[in-house]
């Protein structure tokens, strides 16, 4: 009884396994997909690292650009101040020339007055 039942159960189970497809191709496909995924993850890590490098470079260039812009603004301020000083110097030269002319005229008037006295 029992051994016949066990043999029949084993035979039925064996027939089910015999009809099942071979899992080797599926497992090989899974292993291949895992290798592809691993390569893709490595490439993604490389790209992330490169992205970080490029972001740091961009930040450095941005800082340099700000410094250059600040330097240009400072140079522009100095140029404006130099032009203001040049205009002021030219105005002073004109004022000095006017004063010298006035002094000369006053000296002539003074000399004329001395001669009349």
C-alpha positions in Angstrom: 0.0 0.0 0.0 2.2 2.7 1.2 5.2 1.9 -0.9 3.0 1.7 -4.1 1.5 5.1 -3.1 5.0 6.6 -2.5 6.2 5.2 -5.9 3.2 6.6 -7.7 3.6 10.0 -6.0 7.3 10.0 -6.8 6.6 9.0 -10.4 4.0 11.8 -10.7 6.4 14.3 -9.3 9.2 13.1 -11.6 6.9 13.5 -14.6 6.2 17.1 -13.6 9.9 17.9 -13.3 10.6 16.1 -16.6 8.0 18.3 -18.4 9.4 21.5 -16.9 11.7 23.5 -19.1 15.4 23.6 -18.5 16.2 26.6 -16.3 19.8 26.9 -17.5 19.0 29.4 -20.4 16.9 31.5 -18.1 19.6 31.5 -15.4 22.3 32.3 -18.0 20.1 35.2 -19.2 19.8 36.4 -15.7 23.5 36.3 -15.2 24.1 38.1 -18.4 21.6 40.8 -17.4 23.3 41.2 -14.1 26.6 41.7 -15.8 25.0 44.4 -18.1 23.4 46.0 -15.0 26.8 46.0 -13.2 28.5 47.6 -16.2 25.7 50.2 -16.4 26.0 51.0 -12.7 29.8 51.4 -13.1 29.3 53.7 -16.1 26.7 55.7 -14.1 29.1 56.0 -11.2 31.8 57.3 -13.6 29.4 59.8 -15.1 28.3 60.9 -11.6 32.0 61.4 -10.7 32.6 63.3 -13.9 29.5 65.4 -13.3 30.8 66.3 -9.8 34.2 67.3 -11.4 32.5 69.5 -14.0 30.3 71.1 -11.4 33.4 72.0 -9.3 35.2 73.3 -12.4 32.1 75.4 -13.2 32.0 76.8 -9.7 35.7 77.6 -9.9 35.2 79.4 -13.3 32.2 81.2 -11.8 34.4 82.5 -9.0 37.1 83.5 -11.4 34.6 85.3 -13.5 33.2 87.2 -10.5 36.8 88.2 -9.6 37.4 89.4 -13.1 34.2 91.3 -13.2 35.0 92.9 -9.9 38.5 93.8 -11.1 37.0 95.4 -14.3 34.5 97.4 -12.1 37.4 98.6 -9.9 39.4 99.5 -13.0 36.4 101.4 -14.4 36.1 103.3 -11.2 39.8 104.2 -11.3 39.5 105.3 -14.9 36.5 107.5 -14.0 38.4 109.0 -11.1 41.5 109.6 -13.3 39.3 111.4 -15.9 37.7 113.5 -13.1 41.2 114.5 -11.9 42.3 115.3 -15.4 39.3 117.6 -16.0 39.9 119.2 -12.6 43.6 119.7 -13.5 42.6 121.3 -16.8 40.1 123.5 -15.0 42.8 124.6 -12.5 45.2 125.4 -15.4 42.5 127.6 -16.9 41.8 129.3 -13.6 45.5 129.9 -13.0 45.9 131.4 -16.5 42.9 133.7 -15.8 44.4 134.7 -12.4 47.8 135.4 -14.0 46.1 137.5 -16.7 44.2 139.3 -14.0 47.3 139.9 -11.9 49.2 141.2 -14.9 46.3 143.5 -15.7 46.2 144.7 -12.1 50.0 145.2 -12.1 49.7 147.3 -15.3 46.9 149.4 -13.7 49.0 149.8 -10.5 52.0 150.9 -12.5 49.8 153.4 -14.5 48.5 154.8 -11.2 52.0 155.2 -9.8 53.0 157.1 -12.9 50.0 159.4 -12.5 50.7 160.1 -8.9 
